[in-house]
Amino acid sequence: MMGTLTASLWFFREAFLKPTFTGQSKLKSYVIKSAIGFLIWFAGLMAWILIYQKYRASWGELGDKISFVIPLGEP
């Protein structure tokens, strides 16, 4: 996930701010796709974290089995 963000940030200047060069349009497309990929993964991860934090206790045994560290008490 961080690789896509790093690639987007690293190549942004080359893709969008430098004078036009051969292959720049392909580089732009890769930078945009990499940024979109990062946003999708980030949104999915945040959704899972929020759902897990809110509902883990109500999942009973399954919530305990998928926990690395079992929190004490109810949220």
C-alpha positions in Angstrom: 0.0 0.0 0.0 2.7 2.5 0.9 4.5 1.6 -2.3 1.7 3.1 -4.4 1.8 6.3 -2.3 5.5 6.6 -2.5 5.5 6.1 -6.3 2.8 8.7 -6.7 4.7 11.3 -4.6 8.2 10.4 -6.0 7.2 10.7 -9.7 4.6 13.5 -9.4 7.1 16.3 -10.3 8.4 14.3 -13.3 4.9 13.6 -14.5 3.2 16.9 -14.1 5.7 19.8 -13.5 8.7 19.1 -15.8 8.7 20.2 -19.5 7.2 17.7 -21.9 9.3 14.7 -22.8 8.8 11.3 -24.5 6.8 9.0 -22.3 5.5 11.6 -20.0 1.9 10.8 -20.8 2.5 7.2 -19.8 4.2 8.3 -16.6 1.2 10.6 -15.8 -1.1 7.6 -16.3 1.0 5.5 -13.9 1.1 8.2 -11.3 -2.6 8.7 -11.4 -3.3 5.0 -11.3 -0.9 4.6 -8.4 -2.6 7.4 -6.4 -6.1 5.9 -7.1 -4.8 2.5 -6.0 -3.5 4.0 -2.8 -6.8 5.8 -2.1 -8.8 2.6 -2.6 -6.6 0.6 -0.3 -6.6 3.3 2.3 -10.4 3.7 2.2 -10.8 -0.1 2.5 -8.3 -0.3 5.4 -10.0 2.6 7.3 -13.4 1.0 6.8 -12.2 -2.3 8.2 -10.5 -0.6 11.2 -13.7 1.4 12.0 -16.0 -1.6 11.6 -13.7 -3.9 13.6 -13.2 -1.4 16.4 -17.0 -0.8 16.7 -18.3 -4.3 16.4 -15.5 -6.7 17.6 -17.0 -7.3 21.0 -20.4 -8.2 19.5 -18.8 -10.8 17.2 -18.2 -13.1 20.2 -15.7 -15.9 19.6 -15.0 -14.8 16.0 -14.0 -11.4 17.2 -11.6 -13.0 19.7 -10.1 -15.4 17.1 -9.2 -12.7 14.7 -7.7 -10.5 17.4 -4.0 -10.4 17.9 -4.4 -8.8 21.3 -7.8 -9.2 23.0 -8.9 -6.0 24.6 -10.5 -6.2 28.0 -14.1 -5.3 28.6 -16.7 -3.8 26.3 -16.2 -0.8 24.1 
